[in-house]
Amino acid sequence: MASAMRMRERGTIRAWPVWAWMEQPLDCLIIGAGPAGLTAAIYLARFHLRIAVIDAGQSRAALIPRTHNHAGYPGGIAGTDLLRLMREQAAEFGVEVQKAKVESLVRKELGLRASADGKEWSARTVLLATGVVNNRPTMADEVHDEALARGLLRYCPICDGYEASDQRIGVIGSGSRGHGEALFMRGFSRDVTLMAPEGEHELEAGERAELERLGVRLVDGPCAPLRIEGDTIVVPTQRETLAFDTAYPALGSVIRSELALALGARATAEGCIEIDAHQRTRVKGLYAAGDVTRGLDQISHAMGQAGVAATAIRNDLCQVSPLLR
């Protein structure tokens, strides 16, 4: 259990005995230990709330080779290092992260109950920080991982478009999503190609005309499995094989919002959890922060949402009963 379940004695923090937290629900259960979940854990632990953090080990932040736009890290920082430092900071306040994948979340009389790997957690509130999963282009897993590590494949033009400045850029996608990403990358390079992943492009006439006017090359698919050749990422298409300095998939994402939807939370057409200004869902006691909600899909944005959510959780719990030491 996350040992933000503790009490202060003679100026030190010591863990609550097992019986002390087993007999009553947690104040908050955090599901997900990416930047949003860990930020919330730090806040809530410092509010002296009894919390647990459960994580399935699939944070997108861990896939970032090096981020250069997260403030406070001149020279950038690897996603794994950022998560490690955040876990270390949370541990200073007694927080431990348990590795498990939550399989169900149900309403109980005193709040909510989560089940994972044969274990159960009862909590007065739950914060979902479960994030999203990028849809990958067709390629072998080992090739994908190497390309990602080397910057030959990138998923976030906001994060690292700068690093692709003046390079040969390939965008894999079509329709409005592909149009938007190719247009965004055109601000970093004059050499941008938009490739349809499955067949002919599905672009509106106005979208096609705009891309052609800006010099974005349009290539119909399908795209065969991507591969690495030297310092390039190679994209075979139906008519030709193309090589790029970097490629951006614009294939959408799978939103990990199923736990919220099963409880009756609302979601956007894409599956993002709908929240109010304080990160509350329509389900009492259920909050959400980070990429699982609609937003920029940025570390800084996720952390800001987590701070709002944690403060709202603390204040909402106070409305039910005072938080006394």
URVEN-V960673 format. One record per backbone hydrogen bond with DSSP energy under -1.0 kcal/mol. CO is the residue of the C=O (numbers start at 1). NH is the residue of the N-H. If there is no record, write none. Layout:
[[CO,NH] [CO,NH]]
This chain:
[[4,6] [5,16] [7,14] [9,12] [12,9] [14,7] [17,20] [18,22] [19,23] [26,124] [28,52] [29,127] [30,54] [31,129] [34,38] [35,39] [36,40] [37,41] [38,42] [39,43] [40,44] [41,45] [42,46] [44,49] [45,48] [50,27] [50,28] [52,30] [53,98] [54,32] [55,100] [59,62] [60,63] [61,64] [64,79] [67,77] [73,76] [77,67] [78,82] [79,83] [80,84] [81,85] [82,86] [83,87] [84,88] [85,89] [86,90] [87,91] [88,92] [90,93] [90,95] [91,94] [98,55] [104,115] [106,113] [108,111] [111,108] [112,123] [113,106] [114,121] [115,103] [115,104] [116,119] [119,116] [121,114] [122,26] [123,112] [125,29] [126,287] [127,31] [128,289] [131,256] [133,254] [138,226] [140,144] [141,145] [142,146] [143,147] [144,148] [145,149] [146,150] [147,152] [147,153] [152,247] [156,160] [157,161] [161,164] [162,165] [164,167] [168,245] [168,246] [169,193] [170,248] [171,195] [172,250] [174,178] [175,179] [176,180] [177,181] [178,182] [179,183] [180,184] [181,185] [182,186] [184,187] [185,188] [185,189] [188,166] [191,169] [192,217] [193,171] [194,219] [195,173] [197,223] [199,221] [204,208] [205,209] [206,210] [207,211] [208,212] [209,213] [210,214] [211,216] [212,215] [217,194] [219,196] [227,234] [229,232] [232,229] [233,244] [234,227] [235,242] [236,224] [240,237] [242,235] [244,233] [246,170] [247,154] [248,172] [252,135] [254,133] [255,257] [257,261] [258,262] [260,265] [261,264] [266,274] [268,271] [272,268] [276,279] [279,288] [280,276] [283,286] [285,126] [286,281] [287,128] [290,293] [292,273] [298,302] [299,303] [300,304] [301,305] [302,306] [303,307] [304,308] [305,309] [306,310] [307,311] [308,312] [309,313] [310,314] [311,315] [312,316] [313,317] [314,318] [315,319] [317,321] [322,324]]
